[in-house]
Amino acid sequence: MRIMIAGGHGKIALLLTSRLAARGHTVVGIVRNPDHIDDVRAAGGQGVLRDLEFATPGDLAGDVRGADAVVFAAGAGPGSGVARKDTVDRAASAVCAQAAQDAGVARFVQISAMGLNRAQDPSIDPVFAAYLKAKDDAEHDLRGRPLDWTILRPGRLTDDPATGRVTLGVSVPPGSVSRDDVAAVIVALLDAPGSVGRTYELVGGPTPIDQLDLS
């Protein structure tokens, strides 16, 4: 398969690139910084230079045309403010989804987050609330599109080594999960037609990833 990863220099994205490339897939990471292309190549992928925050669906449609799947792994990241949570975590996701739709790429996997219902909680940090709202809005946008979408909501992310074991379900208790295990689950989801139209929550757990029920 040829798989496009939006936000190709993120930690999950680079781990995903390595896993997919090791399986013989062609992986193209969309990055906004030319200095990041070498890191994508080192992980086994190819780099495309495009700033998702300012790209149009027409720009991206040319990039993703001919792909078998798009994975949206972009995020404004730590240190960004309320405005960028919206322009990257929400708007860029919508632009990528529209580009996939326009280019005839049906398969779309979106990395979201757990706890989106906390966006209206006045006790949490306003920037974090904006992040949760942006992810929630991006999910709503994607569900309304005629794409073969899957939404994955990881718990608190860590840089621990992969365990190969997780808990995945429509609703799971709060917890943490390593970024490498998230990448491994995305590989499994891309190969699972039964995951289309499904939203999953993910934390570390006891179930081997190759034994997950993805129907």
N, CA and C of each residue as an Amber inpcrd file, in Angstrom:
protein
   645
   0.8360000  -1.2040000   0.0000000   0.0000000   0.0000000   0.0000000
   0.8700000   1.2530000   0.0000000   0.3010000   2.3140000  -0.4990000
   0.9190000   3.6400000  -0.4180000   0.1210000   4.4330000   0.6250000
   0.7970000   4.8700000   1.6760000   0.1130000   5.4990000   2.7990000
   0.6990000   6.8730000   3.0400000  -0.1660000   7.8680000   3.0710000
   0.2340000   9.2420000   3.3650000   0.0110000   9.5010000   4.8570000
   0.9920000  10.1190000   5.4960000   0.8540000  10.4760000   6.9090000
   0.9470000  11.9890000   7.0390000  -0.1560000  12.6250000   7.4050000
  -0.1680000  14.0660000   7.6520000   0.4070000  14.3150000   9.0400000
   1.3700000  15.2240000   9.1130000   2.1060000  15.3840000  10.3650000
   3.1920000  14.3330000  10.4530000   3.9160000  14.1570000   9.3550000
   4.8400000  13.0280000   9.2050000   6.0570000  13.0410000  10.0960000
   6.3250000  14.1670000  10.7770000   7.4950000  14.2220000  11.6480000
   7.1430000  14.0230000  13.1200000   5.8730000  13.8380000  13.4300000
   5.4950000  13.5870000  14.8190000   6.0430000  12.2610000  15.3180000
   6.0800000  12.1050000  16.6420000   6.6580000  10.8910000  17.2190000
   5.9090000   9.6380000  16.7830000   4.5650000   9.6810000  16.8560000
   3.7900000   8.5170000  16.4180000   3.9940000   8.2980000  14.9260000
   4.0070000   9.3760000  14.1560000   4.1370000   9.2640000  12.7030000
   5.4410000   8.5910000  12.2930000   6.5460000   8.9590000  12.9270000
   7.8270000   8.3520000  12.5670000   7.8650000   6.8780000  12.9660000
   7.3000000   6.5470000  14.1110000   7.2220000   5.1420000  14.5050000
   6.3370000   4.3520000  13.5510000   5.2300000   4.9600000  13.1440000
   4.3320000   4.3220000  12.1820000   5.0230000   4.1350000  10.8400000
   5.7650000   5.1390000  10.4100000   6.5090000   5.0400000   9.1540000
   7.4500000   3.8430000   9.1840000   8.1890000   3.6940000  10.2690000
   9.1320000   2.5750000  10.3870000   8.4120000   1.2320000  10.3200000
   7.2960000   1.1370000  11.0210000   6.5540000  -0.1270000  11.0460000
   5.9790000  -0.4590000   9.6690000   5.4160000   0.5250000   9.0140000
   4.8250000   0.2770000   7.6950000   5.8970000  -0.0290000   6.6500000
   6.9980000   0.7250000   6.6820000   8.0830000   0.4870000   5.7260000
   8.6690000  -0.9060000   5.9020000   8.7620000  -1.3650000   7.1520000
   9.2910000  -2.7070000   7.4150000   8.3960000  -3.7890000   6.8180000
   7.1390000  -3.4590000   6.5840000   6.1980000  -4.4070000   5.9780000
   6.1120000  -4.2580000   4.4700000   6.9540000  -3.4100000   3.9200000
   7.0230000  -3.2530000   2.4710000   6.0990000  -2.2100000   1.8930000
   5.4240000  -1.4320000   2.7470000   4.5430000  -0.3840000   2.2540000
   5.3420000   0.8640000   1.8740000   4.8080000   1.6330000   0.9670000
   5.3710000   2.9390000   0.6240000   4.7190000   3.9800000   1.5180000
   5.5320000   4.7150000   2.2530000   5.0230000   5.6930000   3.2050000
   5.5270000   7.0790000   2.8200000   4.6050000   8.0270000   2.7840000
   4.9600000   9.4160000   2.4650000   4.5130000  10.2970000   3.6210000
   5.4620000  10.9560000   4.2530000   5.1600000  11.8410000   5.3610000
   5.0660000  13.2860000   4.9080000   3.9610000  13.9320000   5.2350000
   3.7740000  15.3460000   4.9050000   4.3200000  16.1650000   6.0620000
   5.3200000  17.0040000   5.7820000   5.9790000  17.8080000   6.8120000
   6.0220000  19.2610000   6.3770000   6.1280000  20.1750000   7.3520000
   6.1810000  21.6010000   7.0200000   7.5800000  22.1770000   7.0930000
   8.5020000  21.4310000   7.6720000   9.8730000  21.9040000   7.8330000
  10.7940000  21.0640000   6.9420000  11.5070000  21.6930000   6.0080000
  12.3780000  20.8950000   5.1290000  13.4540000  20.1320000   5.8880000
  13.8230000  20.6110000   7.0690000  14.8300000  19.9090000   7.8610000
  14.3300000  18.5640000   8.3690000  13.0220000  18.3420000   8.3300000
  12.4500000  17.1110000   8.8620000  12.3910000  15.9800000   7.8290000
  12.6250000  16.3110000   6.5890000  12.5200000  15.2910000   5.5400000
  13.5460000  14.1790000   5.7540000  14.7430000  14.5350000   6.1960000
  15.7710000  13.5070000   6.4290000  15.3330000  12.5230000   7.5110000
  14.6220000  13.0010000   8.5410000  14.1410000  12.1040000   9.5910000
  13.0910000  11.1400000   9.0610000  12.2310000  11.6230000   8.1760000
  11.2330000  10.7500000   7.5580000  11.9270000   9.6850000   6.7150000
  12.9510000  10.1060000   5.9710000  13.7020000   9.1380000   5.1480000
  14.4110000   8.1170000   6.0140000  14.9660000   8.5790000   7.1280000
  15.6690000   7.6570000   8.0230000  14.7270000   6.6070000   8.5940000
  13.4570000   6.9690000   8.7300000  12.4560000   6.0230000   9.2290000
  11.9530000   5.0790000   8.1450000  12.3640000   5.3210000   6.9010000
  11.9730000   4.4390000   5.8080000  10.9360000   5.0110000   4.8720000
  10.5850000   6.2990000   5.0550000   9.5680000   6.9190000   4.2190000
  10.1210000   7.9490000   3.2540000   9.2020000   8.5640000   2.5610000
   9.5170000   9.6910000   1.6880000   8.8800000  10.9350000   2.2850000
   9.4610000  12.0910000   2.0150000   8.9290000  13.3300000   2.5630000
   8.3170000  14.2180000   1.5030000   7.1980000  14.8570000   1.8530000
   6.5650000  15.8690000   1.0090000   6.4590000  17.1400000   1.8390000
   6.8850000  18.2430000   1.2790000   6.8740000  19.5060000   2.0100000
   5.5470000  20.2280000   1.7850000   4.7920000  20.4090000   2.8920000
   3.5030000  21.0940000   2.8070000   3.1120000  21.5480000   4.2140000
   2.7930000  22.8040000   4.3780000   2.3590000  23.3120000   5.6820000
   0.8510000  23.1290000   5.7840000   0.4230000  22.1690000   6.5780000
  -0.9940000  21.8330000   6.6760000  -1.8320000  22.9880000   7.2060000
  -1.2120000  23.8780000   7.9600000  -1.9490000  24.9860000   8.5500000
  -2.4150000  25.9820000   7.4980000  -1.7360000  25.9980000   6.3700000
  -2.0560000  26.9690000   5.3220000  -2.4170000  26.3160000   3.9960000
  -2.3780000  25.0030000   3.9160000  -2.6810000  24.3040000   2.6700000
  -4.1740000  24.3090000   2.3880000  -4.5200000  24.2350000   1.1190000
  -5.9070000  24.0820000   0.6960000  -6.1560000  22.6180000   0.3340000
  -7.4270000  22.2140000   0.2870000  -7.6910000  20.8490000  -0.1700000
  -7.1140000  20.5790000  -1.5540000  -7.1200000  21.6030000  -2.4230000
  -6.5470000  21.4280000  -3.7520000  -5.0540000  21.1470000  -3.7080000
  -4.3490000  21.8490000  -2.8150000  -2.9190000  21.5790000  -2.6490000
  -2.6860000  20.1310000  -2.2580000  -3.4060000  19.7020000  -1.2480000
  -3.1860000  18.3720000  -0.6910000  -3.7100000  17.2510000  -1.5760000
  -4.7400000  17.5380000  -2.3420000  -5.2970000  16.4890000  -3.2040000
  -4.2380000  15.9700000  -4.1630000  -3.4060000  16.8800000  -4.6620000
  -2.3260000  16.4470000  -5.5370000  -1.3010000  15.5860000  -4.8160000
  -1.0810000  15.8800000  -3.5430000  -0.1260000  15.1010000  -2.7570000
  -0.6300000  13.6970000  -2.4750000  -1.9220000  13.5560000  -2.1620000
  -2.4450000  12.2630000  -1.7150000  -3.0050000  11.4170000  -2.8490000
  -3.1980000  12.0040000  -4.0190000  -3.7800000  11.2410000  -5.1320000
  -2.9230000  10.0080000  -5.4270000  -3.5720000   8.8750000  -5.5580000
  -2.8730000   7.6240000  -5.8160000  -2.5390000   6.8490000  -4.5550000
  -2.7860000   7.4360000  -3.3990000  -2.5360000   6.7220000  -2.1440000
  -3.6620000   5.7310000  -1.8630000  -3.3780000   4.7610000  -1.0180000
  -4.3880000   3.8070000  -0.5800000  -5.0260000   4.2250000   0.7290000
  -4.3340000   5.0720000   1.4930000  -4.8580000   5.5060000   2.7890000
  -4.1590000   6.7800000   3.2180000  -4.8730000   7.5630000   4.0290000
  -4.3100000   8.7540000   4.6640000  -4.4440000   8.5720000   6.1750000
  -3.3800000   8.8600000   6.8990000  -3.4110000   8.8640000   8.3610000
  -3.1770000  10.2890000   8.8210000  -4.1340000  10.8340000   9.5730000
  -3.9560000  12.1860000  10.1030000  -3.3340000  12.0740000  11.4870000
  -2.0480000  12.4440000  11.5630000  -1.2940000  12.3520000  12.8110000
  -0.7510000  13.7060000  13.2340000  -1.2570000  14.7750000  12.6370000
  -0.7390000  16.1100000  12.9260000  -1.3410000  16.6690000  14.2030000
  -0.6220000  17.5880000  14.8200000  -1.1130000  18.2830000  15.9990000
  -0.2900000  19.5220000  16.2420000  -0.9030000  20.5050000  16.8760000
  -0.1930000  21.7580000  17.1340000   0.9660000  21.5640000  18.0980000
   0.8470000  20.5930000  18.9970000   1.9480000  20.2550000  19.8690000
   2.0610000  21.1250000  21.1070000   2.9530000  20.7290000  22.0310000
   3.1390000  21.4730000  23.2720000   3.6170000  22.8970000  23.0000000
   3.1630000  23.8170000  23.8110000   3.5960000  25.1990000  23.6780000
   2.7700000  26.0340000  22.7270000   1.8610000  25.4080000  21.9910000
   1.0080000  26.1640000  21.0760000  -0.2070000  26.6910000  21.8310000
  -0.7840000  27.7730000  21.3150000  -1.9140000  28.4000000  21.9770000
  -3.2520000  27.9300000  21.4500000  -4.2870000  28.5970000  21.9300000
  -5.6550000  28.2300000  21.5690000  -5.8720000  28.2910000  20.0570000
  -5.3780000  29.3360000  19.4080000  -5.6290000  29.5120000  17.9810000
  -5.0830000  28.3500000  17.1650000  -3.8710000  27.8930000  17.4890000
  -3.2650000  26.8150000  16.7010000  -3.8940000  25.4620000  16.9990000
  -4.4860000  25.3030000  18.1560000  -5.2210000  24.0570000  18.3940000
  -6.3380000  23.9340000  17.3620000  -6.9700000  25.0540000  17.0380000
  -8.0480000  25.0270000  16.0580000  -7.5140000  24.8820000  14.6420000
  -6.4920000  25.6640000  14.2810000  -6.0380000  25.6570000  12.8890000
  -5.3260000  24.3620000  12.5060000  -4.7310000  23.6730000  13.4730000
  -4.0340000  22.4180000  13.1610000  -4.8900000  21.2100000  13.5180000
  -5.2890000  21.0930000  14.7820000  -5.9740000  19.8760000  15.2260000
  -7.3710000  19.7280000  14.6310000  -8.0300000  20.8320000  14.3160000
  -9.3480000  20.7490000  13.6730000  -9.2740000  21.0400000  12.1750000
  -8.8760000  22.2660000  11.8400000  -8.9690000  22.7080000  10.4520000
  -8.0860000  21.8880000   9.5180000  -6.8640000  21.5870000   9.9400000
  -5.9810000  20.8160000   9.0620000  -6.5130000  19.4100000   8.8390000
  -7.1530000  18.8360000   9.8620000  -7.7730000  17.5290000   9.6850000
  -8.8770000  17.5870000   8.6340000  -9.7030000  18.6300000   8.7070000
 -10.7850000  18.7830000   7.7300000 -10.2460000  18.9840000   6.3200000
  -9.1690000  19.7590000   6.2010000  -8.5580000  19.9800000   4.8880000
  -8.0160000  18.6620000   4.3310000  -7.3550000  17.8710000   5.1860000
  -6.8310000  16.5810000   4.7320000  -7.9550000  15.6340000   4.3210000
  -9.0210000  15.6220000   5.0940000 -10.1490000  14.7550000   4.7590000
 -10.7870000  15.1700000   3.4410000 -10.9330000  16.4750000   3.2330000
 -11.4950000  16.9470000   1.9760000 -10.5820000  16.6150000   0.8100000
  -9.2710000  16.7480000   1.0260000  -8.3180000  16.4050000  -0.0260000
  -8.4050000  14.9290000  -0.3830000  -8.5010000  14.0730000   0.6330000
  -8.6420000  12.6420000   0.3680000  -9.9220000  12.3670000  -0.4150000
 -10.9940000  13.0250000  -0.0160000 -12.2760000  12.8620000  -0.7020000
 -12.1550000  13.2990000  -2.1610000 -11.5490000  14.4590000  -2.3850000
 -11.4120000  14.9840000  -3.7460000 -10.4960000  14.1140000  -4.6010000
  -9.5010000  13.4930000  -3.9670000  -8.5310000  12.6850000  -4.7060000
  -8.9770000  11.2350000  -4.8700000 -10.1290000  10.8960000  -4.2840000
 -10.6300000   9.5330000  -4.4070000  -9.9110000   8.5370000  -3.5230000
  -9.3600000   9.0130000  -2.4020000  -8.7010000   8.1270000  -1.4320000
  -9.6880000   7.8870000  -0.2950000 -10.2700000   6.7200000  -0.2520000
 -11.3800000   6.4800000   0.6720000 -10.9230000   6.2480000   2.1120000
  -9.8060000   5.5490000   2.2930000  -9.4030000   5.1330000   3.6540000
  -8.7360000   6.2870000   4.3970000  -9.2420000   6.5750000   5.5900000
  -8.7480000   7.7130000   6.3650000  -8.7660000   7.3400000   7.8400000
  -7.5990000   7.3520000   8.4550000  -7.4720000   7.0690000   9.8870000
  -7.0700000   8.3530000  10.5950000  -7.8390000   8.7280000  11.5860000
  -7.5930000   9.9680000  12.3240000  -7.1770000   9.6410000  13.7520000
  -6.0430000  10.2100000  14.1840000  -5.6190000  10.0750000  15.5710000
  -6.2370000  11.2160000  16.3670000  -7.0460000  10.8670000  17.3400000
  -7.7480000  11.8510000  18.1550000  -7.2350000  11.7520000  19.5920000
  -8.1050000  11.8180000  20.5650000  -7.7020000  11.7610000  21.9680000
  -8.8700000  11.3130000  22.8200000  -8.5730000  10.7320000  23.9650000
  -9.6150000  10.3770000  24.9210000 -10.0380000  11.6110000  25.7210000
 -11.2080000  11.5190000  26.3440000 -11.6520000  12.5710000  27.2430000
 -12.1770000  13.8220000  26.5780000 -12.6920000  13.7040000  25.3620000
 -13.1550000  14.8980000  24.6430000 -14.3420000  15.5610000  25.3390000
 -15.0710000  14.8190000  26.1360000 -16.2200000  15.3920000  26.8480000
 -15.7910000  16.3930000  27.9220000 -14.5170000  16.4680000  28.2030000
 -14.0180000  17.4130000  29.2050000 -13.7880000  18.8130000  28.6240000
 -14.0350000  18.9900000  27.3410000 -13.7500000  20.2790000  26.7010000
 -14.5140000  21.4300000  27.3370000 -15.6810000  21.1530000  27.9040000
 -16.5050000  22.1990000  28.5090000 -16.2820000  22.3310000  30.0160000
 -15.3180000  21.5990000  30.5420000 -15.0570000  21.6320000  31.9830000
 -14.3100000  22.9210000  32.3300000 -14.9090000  23.8300000  33.1110000
 -14.2640000  25.1080000  33.4030000 -13.0380000  24.9810000  34.2940000
 -12.8300000  23.8050000  34.8820000 -11.7010000  23.6470000  35.7910000
 -10.3990000  23.2910000  35.0860000 -10.4480000  22.9420000  33.8060000
  -9.2210000  22.5430000  33.1240000  -8.6010000  23.7310000  32.4030000
  -7.3430000  23.6030000  32.0730000  -6.5900000  24.6530000  31.3980000
  -7.2660000  25.0390000  30.0810000  -7.4240000  26.3430000  29.7930000
  -8.1260000  26.7640000  28.5700000  -7.4800000  26.2590000  27.2820000
  -6.1630000  26.1670000  27.2600000  -5.5050000  25.6740000  26.0470000
  -5.7970000  24.1860000  25.8490000  -5.7730000  23.4410000  26.9440000
  -6.1040000  22.0170000  26.8420000  -7.5650000  21.8340000  26.4570000
  -8.4410000  22.6770000  26.9860000  -9.8510000  22.6250000  26.5930000
 -10.0110000  22.9030000  25.1060000  -9.2410000  23.8670000  24.5960000
  -9.2950000  24.1810000  23.1600000  -8.8100000  22.9990000  22.3290000
  -7.8010000  22.3050000  22.8280000  -7.2940000  21.1030000  22.1510000
  -8.3810000  20.0210000  22.0750000  -9.0350000  19.7800000  23.2030000
 -10.0950000  18.7650000  23.2230000 -11.2530000  19.1430000  22.2990000
 -11.6220000  20.4170000  22.3070000 -12.7000000  20.8690000  21.4270000
 -12.3180000  20.7090000  19.9620000 -11.0650000  21.0520000  19.6370000
 -10.6060000  20.9200000  18.2530000 -10.6520000  19.4650000  17.8040000
 -10.2130000  18.5420000  18.6620000 -10.2640000  17.1200000  18.3160000
 -11.7060000  16.6430000  18.1610000 -12.5800000  17.1170000  19.0350000
 -13.9940000  16.7440000  18.9560000 -14.6120000  17.2510000  17.6550000
 -14.3310000  18.4910000  17.3060000 -14.8610000  19.0580000  16.0620000
 -14.3130000  18.3150000  14.8470000 -13.0440000  17.9380000  14.8990000
 -12.4540000  17.1940000  13.7840000 -13.1240000  15.8370000  13.6190000
 -13.4420000  15.1900000  14.7370000 -14.1590000  13.9150000  14.6600000
 -15.5280000  14.0870000  14.0160000 -16.2600000  15.1010000  14.4470000
 -17.5900000  15.3400000  13.8840000 -17.5090000  15.6070000  12.3810000
 -16.5120000  16.3680000  11.9700000 -16.3350000  16.6430000  10.5430000
 -16.0940000  15.3480000   9.7750000 -15.2020000  14.5110000  10.2940000
 -14.8500000  13.2840000   9.5810000 -16.0300000  12.3240000   9.4860000
 -16.8010000  12.2180000  10.5580000 -17.9330000  11.2830000  10.5340000
 -18.9850000  11.6590000   9.4980000 -19.0210000  12.9100000   9.1100000
 -19.9970000  13.3470000   8.1310000 -19.5480000  13.1790000   6.6880000
 -18.3800000  12.6210000   6.4880000 -17.8410000  12.5000000   5.1280000
 -17.9950000  11.0820000   4.5710000 -18.1200000  10.9670000   3.2380000
 -18.2490000   9.6540000   2.6110000 -16.8920000   8.9750000   2.4370000
 -16.1830000   8.8060000   3.5560000 -14.8780000   8.1600000   3.5560000
 -14.9450000   6.8840000   4.3950000 -13.9930000   5.9950000   4.1870000
 -13.8680000   4.7910000   5.0150000 -13.0060000   5.1500000   6.2250000
 -13.6080000   5.8820000   7.1430000 -12.8310000   6.4560000   8.2390000
 -12.7890000   5.5370000   9.4500000 -11.7210000   5.6910000  10.2080000
 -11.5820000   5.1040000  11.5380000 -10.9670000   6.1710000  12.4310000
 -11.4940000   6.3280000  13.6410000 -10.9620000   7.2910000  14.6030000
 -10.3560000   6.5250000  15.7640000  -9.1160000   6.8560000  16.1030000
  -8.4250000   6.2240000  17.2170000  -8.1380000   7.2700000  18.2890000
  -8.6170000   6.9990000  19.5030000  -8.4270000   7.9140000  20.6330000
  -7.4650000   7.2970000  21.6500000  -6.1780000   7.6130000  21.5780000
  -5.2560000   7.0890000  22.5860000  -5.4210000   7.8200000  23.9140000
  -5.0220000   7.1390000  24.9880000  -4.9400000   7.7820000  26.2900000
  -3.6720000   8.6070000  26.4060000  -3.2190000   8.8210000  27.6130000
  -2.0180000   9.6330000  27.8230000  -0.8240000   8.9480000  27.1660000
  -0.1220000   9.6910000  26.3180000   0.9520000   9.1140000  25.5160000
   2.2760000   9.1140000  26.2720000   3.0230000   8.0290000  26.1050000
   4.3490000   7.9340000  26.6940000   5.3540000   7.5400000  25.6150000
   6.6190000   7.7010000  25.9460000   7.6920000   7.2700000  25.0420000
   8.2820000   5.9340000  25.4680000   7.5670000   5.1890000  26.2860000
   8.0370000   3.8710000  26.7140000   8.1310000   2.9210000  25.5210000
   8.9560000   1.9010000  25.6130000   9.0110000   0.9050000  24.5300000
   7.6530000   0.2370000  24.3290000   7.4330000  -0.2140000  23.1220000
   6.1820000  -0.9270000  22.8310000   6.1040000  -2.2050000  23.6490000
   4.8970000  -2.5050000  24.1150000   4.6580000  -3.7640000  24.8210000
   4.0130000  -4.7960000  23.9170000   3.3570000  -4.3080000  22.8510000
   2.6170000  -5.2120000  21.9840000   1.2940000  -5.6490000  22.5680000
   0.9090000  -5.0570000  23.7040000  -0.3370000  -5.4260000  24.3780000
  -1.0880000  -4.1560000  24.7720000  -2.3870000  -4.1390000  24.5190000
  -3.1840000  -2.9360000  24.7510000  -4.5990000  -3.3110000  25.1730000
  -5.3570000  -2.3010000  25.5390000  -6.7980000  -2.4230000  25.6920000
  -7.4420000  -1.4810000  24.6870000  -8.2720000  -2.0170000  23.8230000
  -8.9100000  -1.2430000  22.7580000 -10.4110000  -1.5000000  22.8160000
 -11.2030000  -0.4450000  22.7410000 -12.6420000  -0.6270000  22.7500000
 -13.3700000   0.6720000  22.4760000 -14.6840000   0.5950000  22.3900000
 -15.4980000   1.7900000  22.1780000 -15.3340000   2.7460000  23.3510000
 -15.2320000   2.2070000  24.5570000 -14.9950000   3.0030000  25.7540000
 -14.1330000   2.1880000  26.7010000 -12.9970000   2.7550000  27.1080000
 -12.1020000   2.0470000  28.0240000 -11.7460000   2.9800000  29.1780000
 -11.3360000   2.4410000  30.3160000 -10.9500000   3.2970000  31.4380000
  -9.7460000   4.1660000  31.0830000  -9.6190000   5.3390000  31.6950000
  -8.4670000   6.2000000  31.4300000  -7.1670000   5.4720000  31.7310000
  -6.1380000   5.8350000  30.9940000  -4.8320000   5.2120000  31.1950000
  -3.8340000   5.7630000  30.2070000  -2.6590000   5.1960000  30.2110000
  -1.6000000   5.6340000  29.3070000  -1.3190000   4.5450000  28.2810000
  -0.6010000   4.9230000  27.2410000  -0.2180000   3.9750000  26.1960000
   1.0310000   4.5230000  25.5120000   1.9330000   3.6450000  25.1430000
   3.1450000   4.1130000  24.4750000   2.8330000   4.5000000  23.0260000
   3.5660000   5.4850000  22.5570000   3.3690000   5.9200000  21.1690000
   3.6580000   4.7900000  20.1830000   4.6150000   3.9420000  20.5170000
   4.9320000   2.8450000  19.6070000   3.8030000   1.8280000  19.5530000
   3.1290000   1.5920000  20.6760000   1.9570000   0.7170000  20.6330000
   0.8180000   1.3600000  19.8390000   0.6740000   2.6790000  19.9260000
  -0.3210000   3.3700000  19.1010000  -0.0200000   3.1290000  17.6240000
   1.2520000   3.2730000  17.2470000   1.6370000   3.0420000  15.8540000
   1.3130000   1.6160000  15.4210000   1.5830000   0.6580000  16.2940000
   1.3010000  -0.7410000  15.9560000  -0.1900000  -0.9770000  15.7700000
  -1.0120000  -0.3240000  16.5920000  -2.4650000  -0.4750000  16.4500000
  -2.9350000   0.1480000  15.1380000  -2.3630000   1.2700000  14.7560000
  -2.7530000   1.8820000  13.4750000  -2.4310000   0.9470000  12.3170000
  -1.2860000   0.2960000  12.3520000  -0.9670000  -0.6950000  11.3170000
  -2.0590000  -1.7530000  11.2530000  -2.4870000  -2.2360000  12.4070000
  -3.5470000  -3.2530000  12.4360000  -4.8630000  -2.7070000  11.8960000
  -5.1860000  -1.4710000  12.2380000  -6.4370000  -0.8750000  11.7640000
  -6.4400000  -0.7090000  10.2480000  -5.3190000  -0.3310000   9.6840000
  -5.2530000  -0.1590000   8.2340000  -5.5400000  -1.4580000   7.4960000
  -5.2450000  -2.5790000   8.1420000  -5.4740000  -3.8920000   7.5350000
  -6.8130000  -4.5160000   7.9270000  -7.6680000  -3.7310000   8.6030000
  -8.9080000  -4.2920000   9.1540000 -10.1290000  -3.5970000   8.5660000
 -10.7480000  -4.1490000   7.5200000 -11.9420000  -3.5290000   6.9470000
 -13.0660000  -3.3560000   7.9580000 -13.1180000  -4.2270000   8.9640000
 -14.1700000  -4.1340000   9.9660000 -14.0680000  -2.9130000  10.8530000
 -12.9280000  -2.2240000  10.8120000 -12.7620000  -1.0300000  11.6390000
 -13.3110000   0.2320000  10.9830000 -13.7450000   0.1290000   9.7510000
 -14.2980000   1.2980000   9.0510000 -15.5750000   1.7640000   9.7440000
 -15.6610000   3.0740000   9.9490000 -16.8270000   3.6460000  10.5950000
 -16.8510000   3.4570000  12.1000000 -15.7200000   3.1110000  12.6810000
 -15.6520000   2.8500000  14.1160000 -14.7520000   3.8780000  14.8100000
 -15.0740000   4.1680000  16.0640000 -14.2530000   5.0200000  16.9270000
 -13.7970000   4.1710000  18.0960000 -12.4850000   4.1090000  18.2980000
 -11.9140000   3.2740000  19.3540000 -11.1410000   4.1240000  20.3510000
 -11.1800000   3.7200000  21.6170000 -10.2900000   4.2530000  22.6350000
  -9.1950000   3.2360000  22.9060000  -8.0100000   3.7460000  23.2760000
  -6.8420000   2.8700000  23.3840000  -5.9810000   3.2460000  24.5900000
  -5.6650000   2.2640000  25.4070000  -4.6900000   2.4200000  26.4920000
  -3.8660000   1.1340000  26.5530000  -2.8260000   1.1550000  27.3700000
  -2.0760000  -0.0680000  27.5720000  -2.9500000  -1.1250000  28.2370000
  -2.6280000  -2.3910000  28.0070000  -3.4670000  -3.4490000  28.5570000
  -2.9050000  -4.8270000  28.2860000  -3.7210000  -5.8600000  28.4530000
  -3.2310000  -7.2240000  28.3810000  -3.3510000  -7.9070000  27.0250000
  -4.1150000  -7.3210000  26.0970000  -4.4410000  -8.0490000  24.8630000
  -3.3640000  -7.8410000  23.7920000  -2.7860000  -8.9230000  23.2610000
  -1.8240000  -8.7640000  22.1750000  -2.4760000  -8.0580000  20.9820000
  -1.7350000  -7.1600000  20.3690000  -2.3040000  -6.3690000  19.2820000
  -2.7720000  -7.2520000  18.1370000  -2.0680000  -8.3380000  17.8770000
  -2.4910000  -9.2100000  16.7660000  -3.7130000 -10.0530000  17.1060000
  -4.2120000  -9.9300000  18.3460000  -5.4270000 -10.6440000  18.7330000
  -6.6090000  -9.7110000  19.0020000  -6.4780000  -8.4420000  18.6540000
  -7.5590000  -7.4880000  18.8790000  -8.7610000  -7.8150000  18.0080000
  -9.9370000  -7.5750000  18.5510000 -11.1760000  -7.7140000  17.7780000
 -11.4220000  -6.3780000  17.0650000 -11.1490000  -6.3490000  15.7730000
 -11.2970000  -5.1120000  14.9960000 -12.5010000  -5.1930000  14.0770000
 -13.4870000  -5.9640000  14.4750000 -14.7210000  -6.0710000  13.6880000
 -15.7080000  -5.0040000  14.1370000
